[in-house]
Amino acid sequence: MMKKILFFIIGIVSCLSSFATDTRSATLDLSPAKWIWYPAGRTLQNTFVLFRKDIVLDKKPHKAIGWILADSRYRLFVNGKRIQWGPAPSDPRWQEADPIDLTAFLTEGKNVIAVEVCFFGSGDGTHPMGKPGFILNLDMDQEKLVTDASWDCFLAKSWRPGQYKRWFLRSLQEEFDARLYPYGWDTSDFKPDENWTKAILVSQDGKEPSVCNSSSEYVWEIFGDKQLSEIRKRSIPSMREFDFHATTLEESMWIHWKRPAEDYFDLLVSDAFETIDKPITRSLGDGEWEISPQGNYAAALTFSFPEQGVGWPHFTIDAPEGTIVELLVHEAHQKGGPALINSHFNSWSRFICKEGINHFETFDFESFRWLQLHIRNFNRPIKIASVGMRRRIYPWKSEPTIVISDDTIQHVVNAAVNTLFNCAQETLVDGMARERQQYSGDGSHQLHAVIQTLGDITLPYRFVNTFSQGLSIDGYFMDSWPAWDRLARTVERQMHLTGWGPILDHSIGFCFDAFHYYMYTGDLQGLKEVYPRLLSFFSYLYKLTDKSEHLVPVENLGMCSVYIDHEAYKQTKHKQLALNLYIVAMCRKALSTLCQAFGDTQKADEINQYAADILQGCIQKFWDNEQQVYVNNLPWKDEEGEIRYCDRSLATALIFDLCPNGETAKALNLLELSPAEMGVSYPCNAVWPLWALVKYRKINTVLSDLRKKWGNMSSVWANNTLQEFWQAYPDEGSQWSHCAMYPLIALNQGIAGVHPLKPGCERIKMEPQLGDLEHIRFNVQTPKGAIQFSAQGIKGKRELRLQIPESLSIELRLDKREKVDLPLLRTEKDGINVYEITHPGSYVLKLKYT
């Protein structure tokens, strides 16, 4: 029985792998390499093992390339030089191995390959679960280096095995003791002592991922299915890394501990210290500071960076042996606020110094703008230097140049770009400082910005495939995957211990994600594993439907929960309208279209009929014939004594033509005015009213929102990022870099008005709306190249310049009063002329009404 339960846990997300794997994430057999590990009967959480292999080369190799993979994370060194960190977050059944190219780092003679591996052993926002192991396969001209039982390994007690996790979604609360670290172990002249031993083999070959090997993690007792699981090639390029220095020492003070500091950091014991708030450092110039000891007091130094970023914080300290440094990071801190910035999900790491100069860098990455060093247990002057971040960013092919005449909107757009750099890395994450999880729904609106602003389709390919792997046995998607959160919630949900189940509306949103990916790229091959999973979800959705009213409930769904939005609803039942209109839109626009693309016409018809039934259910229950608008609480408004609308329902109805008899006036008016009785979405979901306003050519309302709502965000001006909620506060748990992409979508799909009409952007709709902007210049990226877009002047006297790439066909929509020398395709009822652009080159249009 126990094994059956454990097989269920590892198999709770289903595999539908009947299609051949796409070559972009092709199957890898790393044999003759084998998985290896430290010779242990069990592996505690947060155990670090060092692996090394000496090799002697007759000459420098012309090429040394291969693959590396570890569970949970590795840091690779060659001849003492840090090479890379990985792997990317993956479903444990389809781990992605990282490519390595060591050509530039290997020399004639003796070399050493050295790898630090940390096994998390508990759930993380970037790692659902796994089993410990390390595997490497390297080809060096005619020679091969593979992991086998000849590798040396060392249990690195500089990180204590069994160290507790940081919080629910961060496995590693790092504590590193430099006194116990075998410095020099990654160089060729190092001689291992008796504490080093030979690794053991934990697999027979290199075909399957770590969950299939024989090592014991002992907490989960999981056993991977070899018929199901495989190792795949990394499907995205390696991250770009660069150094990013702190610019300012903002605060320094003494800390007097009234009880052991460990009690505070371990348990957050209250009233544990008091502060002596005065400068305590002596500047030595060039980013170096000296602190002289003062009794048993600890020193706290707080630094700021120019903007929030994601990467590995680091510093150098010259200190006596046994000096302890807690490195704390935070997204937002107010000078004069809390003395210790430990108010953000226990975001600290501890380092214990050896005598002399210590260079410290965290093993795992962080997202922060503020860095604090809390230094204690030193009895001579110490020196601090090189405070910074090894920042990581996805290697975008096209980093944007955006010029806007409005200073506030320019700042908001700049903040959106930096936020995208922080959130869209190896996965599409909501907030890197808190969860680091890949989401659909509100989080996956990043897809539009990744493609149209940054010109990348590789990361969207990885997103739709890795997220789809989180399909459960029952048919819903784990709405944050590959990650620990919703997997853990399935256990809690069974016991009625949480309101957070896998979010149903995020599964609906994922169907849209797959559709958008198809429309931008035309890549059906990239959806061959995804598509049958979407159909499984539709079957699950169909079973949830209340046949008596042709609606899906929002309460008492069993495992799943309904989210829709944080802020727009007073009661959960008020979400039913938004959820069901969302279902109608998804079925009609997204899922049925994909069925047609895959030649599944009968399924498309079934889905469209289901959507028609759900729409009638919405109309019958929520359409107010007197007001001619959808009302969220129409069935209960008398007993509640008020009327409630939401921007999400109204926007969905407008975007997808779901208002009976085309009655849109009231809904549009409500979206423009945003009265008190209308629930307003939080920033990530604000794209829905944006799309509706753009459709009805209300760009001035959009620009007003950018200036007043988005321009009032504290994070825009302090961190060059977009915060999670409309209000954010320093020194607490607010997310100051969160994945709201409204400003960039407003730019590309509102101001430039660019939308794909045919899959692969074979044909594009462009409907410019410039509002009161006097000057704007930017590029809209497509898989066929960039559309260069610029406009100068005001309404009545405006010049629009377009540079169109090869093989792009455009339907340009303009006010029919405009005089332009372009082929006219048609005139539409709403006063719009549609022109055709089929030839590449420059176009200059003099406009009076646009």
PyMOL commands that set and color helices and strands:
alter all, ss='L'
color gray80, all
select helices_A, chain A and resi 2-10+23-25+178-180+210-212+261-267+407-423+441-452+458-468+485-494+504-521+525-527+530-544+572-597+601-622+634-640+647-655+660-662+665-673+683-685+687-695+699-710+714-718+742-751+759-761
alter helices_A, ss='H'
color red, helices_A
select strands_A, chain A and resi 27-28+36-37+47-57+64-71+73-78+81-86+96-101+109-119+133-140+143-146+152-155+175-177+197-198+200-201+231-233+240-245+248-257+273-276+282-283+288-291+298-319+324-330+348-352+356-361+366-376+382-393+403-404+623-624+629-630+645-646+678-679+754-756+763-766+775-782+785-794+797-804+809-815+824-828+832-837+841-847
alter strands_A, ss='S'
color yellow, strands_A
deselect
rebuild
show_as cartoon
